[in-house]
Amino acid sequence: MTAASVTMYSTPWCGYCHRLKSQMDREGISYEVVDIEQHPEAAQIVEKVNNGNQTVPTLVYADGSAQTNPSLKQVKEKLAELA
């Protein structure tokens, strides 16, 4: 799994983001993190996926699909689909 296969849109203060990052790190799942507060264009991607809301964590996968605040199980299931 390459870092580019999952992008996590996040903020530094998001507890759900920190939890999911820790879980993915423990499982050896690599990902790229984009701080939507530092990158306004990324915030627009998150808003598009979440009906105008800046809800994080939002994960976008290599196939263009997205999940909002997924569980580790949901992330692993999606990555298995893409493998």
C-alpha positions as CSV (number, residue, x, y, z in Angstrom):
1,M,0.0,0.0,0.0
2,T,1.5,3.3,-1.0
3,A,0.9,6.6,0.8
4,A,-0.9,8.0,-2.3
5,S,-3.6,5.3,-2.1
6,V,-5.3,6.9,0.8
7,T,-5.5,10.7,1.6
8,M,-6.8,11.7,5.0
9,Y,-8.1,15.3,5.1
10,S,-7.7,16.5,8.7
11,T,-7.1,19.3,11.1
12,P,-4.5,19.5,13.9
13,W,-7.2,19.8,16.6
14,C,-9.5,17.0,15.5
15,G,-9.6,14.2,18.1
16,Y,-11.2,11.7,15.7
17,C,-8.4,12.4,13.2
18,H,-5.7,11.7,15.8
19,R,-7.4,8.5,16.8
20,L,-7.8,7.2,13.3
21,K,-4.2,8.1,12.5
22,S,-3.0,6.2,15.5
23,Q,-5.0,3.1,14.6
24,M,-3.8,3.2,11.0
25,D,-0.2,3.6,12.1
26,R,-0.6,0.6,14.4
27,E,-1.9,-1.5,11.5
28,G,0.8,-0.3,9.2
29,I,-1.6,1.4,6.8
30,S,0.2,4.2,5.0
31,Y,-1.6,7.4,4.1
32,E,-1.1,11.0,3.2
33,V,-2.4,13.7,5.5
34,V,-3.7,17.0,4.2
35,D,-4.5,19.8,6.7
36,I,-7.6,21.5,5.4
37,E,-6.8,24.6,7.4
38,Q,-3.5,25.0,5.6
39,H,-4.9,24.1,2.1
40,P,-8.1,25.8,1.2
41,E,-8.4,23.7,-2.0
42,A,-8.5,20.6,0.2
43,A,-11.3,22.1,2.3
44,Q,-13.3,22.4,-0.9
45,I,-12.8,18.7,-1.6
46,V,-14.0,17.8,1.9
47,E,-17.0,20.1,1.5
48,K,-17.9,18.5,-1.8
49,V,-17.8,15.0,-0.3
50,N,-19.8,16.1,2.8
51,N,-22.6,18.2,1.5
52,G,-20.9,21.5,2.1
53,N,-19.5,20.6,5.6
54,Q,-15.9,20.5,6.5
55,T,-16.2,17.2,8.3
56,V,-12.9,15.5,9.2
57,P,-11.4,13.0,9.0
58,T,-12.4,12.5,5.4
59,L,-10.5,9.8,3.6
60,V,-10.3,9.7,-0.2
61,Y,-9.1,6.5,-1.9
62,A,-7.3,5.9,-5.1
63,D,-10.6,5.0,-6.9
64,G,-12.0,8.4,-6.0
65,S,-14.4,7.1,-3.3
66,A,-14.5,8.7,0.1
67,Q,-15.4,7.9,3.7
68,T,-16.2,10.4,6.5
69,N,-15.0,9.6,10.0
70,P,-14.7,5.9,9.2
71,S,-13.8,3.2,11.7
72,L,-10.6,1.3,11.2
73,K,-12.6,-1.7,10.2
74,Q,-14.3,0.3,7.4
75,V,-10.9,1.6,6.2
76,K,-9.5,-1.9,6.1
77,E,-12.5,-3.2,4.3
78,K,-12.2,-0.5,1.7
79,L,-8.5,-1.1,1.2
80,A,-9.2,-4.8,0.8
81,E,-11.7,-4.0,-2.0
82,L,-9.1,-1.9,-3.8
83,A,-6.3,-4.5,-3.5
